[in-house]
Amino acid sequence: MNPYHILEIHKNSSTNEIKNAYKKLALRYHPDKNKNNKEECEKKFKEISEAYQILNDEKKKEFYDLTGSINNPNFELTPEELFDNIFQNVDPKLKQFIKTTYNNINNAINNSEYKNLANIYENIDKSQLINNGAELIKDIFIDKLKENKTNSNITNEYLVLDITKITKLNKIVIPIDSYFKNRYYKLQFLDKERNLSSIVTLDTEYLSHDLNIDNIKYNFQLIDDKDKIYKRTNSYDLCCNVDIGIDDYFSGFQLILLHSKKDINFSINISNNTNIIKLPGYGFPIYSKNTYGDLYIAFKIIKNINRLHPLPETSYYKKSETIYSLIDTINLYE
């Protein structure tokens, strides 16, 4: 096995040249992009991965350059893991555009009879290339607009973690009101042995995050801290329970609750044979869509108590949902 020949580079290639050579060949021979020749491409993809892991490791590269053989044939990452690791910092939309475009050109080369530039250009799906490029530019423009709006949500607070004490699966407990204050949550990793530190920003809109640290994949789960009033029901919706008296149930009442978005102050009327109401827009923030989930409130009647809440302030009531409507619209457990 000659890793330089496999990556199509010379012995004096720089670290960036080695990495760029891997990226180019990995995209060309990725099995998902070569389904008509998958078996052969899987073999080639594996060779490319192993060659890169040799030349990217200083000790392995030095040993190979001196002896012409491989000191340790065990590779830390599978070809797919290496591919994801190399492209982890690339925007997913750009990553998909690169894959699709490269596949488009590769198909044009395979379908070209004479293999010259004019013949290859003739076989390229130009409409797909233009449409994908336009979509990418549009997505980047929209993301930039969103970034300008949400930069104010980036918190300066962060959780400091000792890199030697983290495990493959980690849970981070966050108060529910923090999701309303900041879109992003920062982790600072400390490596005391090497006197290194790095900060990673997590998007709180997503509860599960995979991070690659020193070529090892770690998972971080965002877990809600126990709240006195509210509880998560799914990704974006909240629920809570409220006690009411007999008169509250039959005559209506004014519901007053503290809420991180805006305090709740509504006149409530229990009807339609169920004791649950929905307050649209009082769930978790959905920053990417500039909206919110919903809040579902279940009322429990306390016997021998006439009234627990003030009389309703207006004749306009927030009414409870029908049980059939609730079944159709609420997914309490995703």
C-alpha positions in Angstrom: 0.0 0.0 0.0 1.4 3.4 -1.1 -0.6 6.2 0.6 0.9 8.8 -1.7 -0.1 7.0 -4.9 -3.6 6.4 -3.5 -4.1 10.1 -2.7 -2.4 11.1 -6.0 0.1 13.4 -4.2 3.9 13.6 -3.9 6.0 12.9 -0.8 6.6 16.6 -0.1 2.9 17.5 0.0 1.9 19.8 2.8 -0.8 19.0 5.4 -3.3 21.1 3.6 -2.5 19.4 0.2 -3.0 16.0 1.8 -6.3 17.0 3.3 -7.5 18.6 0.0 -6.5 15.4 -1.9 -8.5 13.3 0.5 -11.6 15.5 0.2 -11.4 15.4 -3.6 -11.1 11.6 -3.8 -13.5 10.9 -1.0 -16.2 12.9 -2.8 -15.4 11.1 -6.1 -15.5 7.6 -4.7 -18.1 8.0 -1.9 -20.3 4.8 -2.1 -23.5 6.8 -1.8 -22.6 8.7 -5.0 -21.6 5.6 -7.0 -24.5 3.2 -6.6 -23.9 1.7 -10.0 -20.4 0.7 -9.0 -20.8 0.5 -5.2 -18.6 -2.5 -4.4 -15.5 -1.2 -6.2 -16.0 2.3 -4.8 -16.4 1.0 -1.2 -13.0 -0.6 -1.6 -11.5 2.5 -3.1 -13.2 4.7 -0.4 -11.6 2.5 2.3 -8.2 2.8 0.7 -8.4 6.6 0.6 -9.5 6.7 4.2 -6.6 4.5 5.4 -4.1 6.4 3.2 -5.2 9.7 4.7 -5.0 8.4 8.3 -1.4 7.3 7.7 -0.3 10.6 6.2 -2.3 12.7 8.6 -0.6 11.0 11.6 2.9 12.4 12.1 4.4 9.2 13.6 2.7 6.9 11.1 3.8 9.1 8.2 7.4 9.4 9.5 7.6 5.6 9.9 6.3 5.0 6.4 8.7 7.5 4.9 11.6 5.8 6.5 10.7 2.1 6.0 8.1 2.1 3.2 5.8 0.0 5.4 3.0 0.6 7.9 3.9 0.3 11.6 0.3 0.0 12.9 -2.4 -1.3 10.5 -5.2 -0.5 13.0 -7.1 2.5 11.9 -9.0 4.6 14.5 -11.8 5.7 12.2 -14.0 3.9 9.7 -14.1 5.5 6.2 -17.6 7.0 7.0 -16.5 8.4 10.3 -13.4 9.9 8.8 -15.5 11.5 6.0 -17.9 13.0 8.5 -15.0 14.2 10.7 -13.2 16.0 7.8 -16.4 17.7 6.6 -17.9 18.4 10.1 -17.2 22.1 9.9 -18.7 22.5 6.4 -22.2 23.9 6.3 -24.6 21.0 5.6 -26.2 22.8 2.7 -22.8 23.5 1.1 -21.7 19.9 1.8 -24.8 18.6 0.0 -24.2 21.0 -2.9 -20.6 19.8 -3.2 -21.7 16.1 -3.2 -24.4 16.7 -5.7 -22.3 18.8 -8.1 -19.4 16.4 -8.0 -21.8 13.5 -8.7 -23.2 15.5 -11.6 -19.8 16.0 -13.1 -18.7 12.4 -12.4 -21.8 11.1 -14.2 -21.1 13.4 -17.1 -17.6 12.0 -17.4 -18.8 8.4 -17.3 -21.5 9.2 -20.0 -19.0 11.0 -22.3 -17.9 8.9 -25.2 -14.8 10.9 -26.1 -13.9 12.1 -22.6 -12.9 15.5 -23.9 -14.0 18.8 -22.2 -16.6 19.7 -24.8 -18.2 16.2 -24.6 -18.2 16.2 -20.8 -19.7 19.7 -20.7 -22.5 18.6 -23.1 -23.4 15.7 -20.7 -23.5 17.8 -17.5 -27.0 18.4 -16.1 -26.7 22.2 -16.3 -30.2 22.9 -15.1 -29.6 20.9 -12.0 -26.3 22.7 -11.4 -27.9 26.1 -11.8 -30.9 25.3 -9.7 -28.8 23.8 -6.9 -26.5 26.8 -7.0 -29.4 29.3 -6.8 -30.9 27.4 -3.9 -27.5 27.4 -2.1 -27.1 31.2 -2.6 -30.7 31.8 -1.4 -30.2 29.6 1.7 -26.9 31.3 2.6 -28.6 34.8 2.2 -31.5 33.7 4.5 -29.1 32.2 7.1 -27.1 35.5 7.1 -30.3 37.4 7.8 -31.3 35.0 10.6 -27.7 35.2 12.0 -28.0 39.0 12.2 -31.3 38.7 14.1 -30.1 36.0 16.5 -26.6 37.2 17.3 -28.1 39.0 20.3 -29.2 35.6 21.6 -25.7 34.3 22.0 -24.8 34.1 25.7 -21.5 34.9 27.2 -22.0 32.3 29.8 -20.6 28.8 29.3 -20.2 25.5 31.0 -16.6 24.5 31.7 -15.9 20.8 31.2 -12.7 18.8 32.0 -12.0 16.9 28.7 -10.6 13.9 30.7 -13.9 13.4 32.6 -16.5 13.5 29.7 -18.0 10.2 28.5 -19.4 9.1 25.1 -22.9 10.2 26.3 -23.2 13.4 28.4 -26.2 15.2 29.8 -26.4 18.9 30.3 -29.2 20.3 32.5 -30.6 23.6 31.4 -33.4 25.6 33.1 -36.5 26.0 31.0 -36.4 29.8 31.0 -32.8 29.7 29.5 -34.2 28.5 26.2 -36.2 31.8 26.0 -33.2 34.0 26.9 -30.5 32.5 24.6 -30.6 30.4 21.4 -27.0 29.3 21.9 -25.3 27.5 24.8 -21.5 27.4 25.1 -19.3 24.6 26.3 -15.7 25.2 27.2 -13.5 22.1 27.1 -10.3 22.2 29.2 -7.3 19.8 28.6 -5.1 20.5 31.7 -2.5 18.0 30.7 -1.8 19.8 27.4 -2.8 23.3 28.7 -5.4 23.6 25.9 -9.0 24.9 25.8 -11.7 25.3 23.2 -15.2 26.6 23.2 -18.1 25.0 21.3 -21.5 26.6 20.7 -24.6 24.4 20.9 -27.9 25.4 19.3 -30.6 24.9 22.0 -33.3 24.4 19.3 -31.8 20.9 19.0 -31.6 18.6 22.0 -28.9 16.2 20.8 -25.5 17.2 19.6 -22.6 15.0 18.3 -19.2 16.5 18.7 -15.8 15.2 17.4 -13.0 15.8 19.9 -9.6 14.5 19.1 -11.2 12.2 16.5 -13.5 10.7 19.1 -17.3 11.2 18.8 -19.1 12.4 21.9 -22.9 13.0 22.3 -24.3 15.8 24.4 -28.0 15.8 25.4 -29.7 19.0 26.6 -32.0 18.0 29.5 -34.6 20.4 31.0 -34.1 21.2 34.7 -37.2 20.6 36.9 -39.5 23.6 36.8 -42.1 24.5 39.3 -44.8 25.1 36.7 -43.9 23.9 33.2 -42.8 20.6 31.6 -41.7 19.7 28.1 -44.1 17.5 26.1 -42.1 17.3 22.8 -39.5 19.3 21.0 -41.4 22.6 21.1 -44.5 22.3 23.2 -44.9 22.8 27.0 -47.6 21.7 29.4 -48.6 22.4 33.0 -51.2 21.5 35.6 -53.4 24.1 37.4 -55.7 23.4 40.3 -59.2 25.1 40.2 -62.2 25.2 42.5 -65.9 24.3 41.9 -66.9 27.9 41.1 -63.9 28.3 38.8 -65.1 25.3 36.8 -68.7 26.4 36.4 -68.5 30.2 36.3 -65.1 30.8 34.7 -62.0 32.5 36.2 -59.0 34.7 35.4 -55.8 32.6 34.9 -52.6 34.4 35.9 -49.2 32.6 35.4 -45.6 33.7 35.2 -44.1 32.8 31.8 -40.6 33.4 30.3 -42.0 34.8 27.1 -44.8 36.9 28.5 -46.9 36.5 31.7 -50.2 34.8 31.1 -53.4 36.7 32.0 -56.5 35.2 30.3 -60.2 34.7 31.2 -60.9 30.9 31.1 -64.1 29.0 30.5 -64.0 25.2 31.0 -66.4 23.6 28.4 -66.6 20.9 25.7 -66.3 18.0 28.1 -62.6 18.4 28.7 -60.4 20.4 31.0 -57.5 21.2 28.7 -56.8 24.4 26.9 -54.2 25.3 24.3 -52.3 28.6 24.3 -50.7 29.0 20.9 -47.2 30.6 20.9 -46.4 29.9 24.6 -44.2 26.9 24.0 -40.4 26.8 23.4 -38.9 29.3 20.9 -38.4 27.9 17.4 -35.7 30.3 16.4 -35.1 29.0 12.9 -38.7 29.8 12.0 -39.1 32.9 14.2 -42.1 31.4 16.0 -43.0 29.4 19.2 -44.5 26.1 20.1 -47.8 25.8 22.1 -48.6 25.5 25.8 -51.2 23.0 27.0 -52.8 23.6 30.4 -54.7 20.8 32.2 -57.1 21.9 35.0 -57.7 19.8 38.1 -60.9 20.4 40.2 -60.2 20.4 44.0 -63.1 19.1 45.9 -64.7 21.2 48.8 -63.0 24.4 47.5 -65.2 27.0 45.8 -62.7 29.3 44.1 -58.9 29.3 43.7 -58.7 32.1 41.1 -60.1 35.6 40.6 -63.3 36.2 38.7 -62.9 36.6 34.9 -62.1 40.1 33.9 -63.7 40.0 30.4 -66.5 38.3 28.7 -64.0 36.9 26.1 -62.9 33.5 27.2 -60.1 31.2 26.3 -62.2 28.0 26.0 -61.1 24.4 26.5 -60.5 22.1 23.5 -62.7 19.2 22.6 -61.1 15.8 23.4 -61.2 14.8 19.7 -59.5 18.0 18.7 -56.7 17.3 21.3 -56.2 13.8 20.0 -55.8 15.1 16.4 -53.5 18.0 17.2 -51.3 17.1 20.2 -48.4 14.8 20.1 -47.4 14.7 23.8 -44.7 12.2 23.3 -42.6 12.3 20.1 
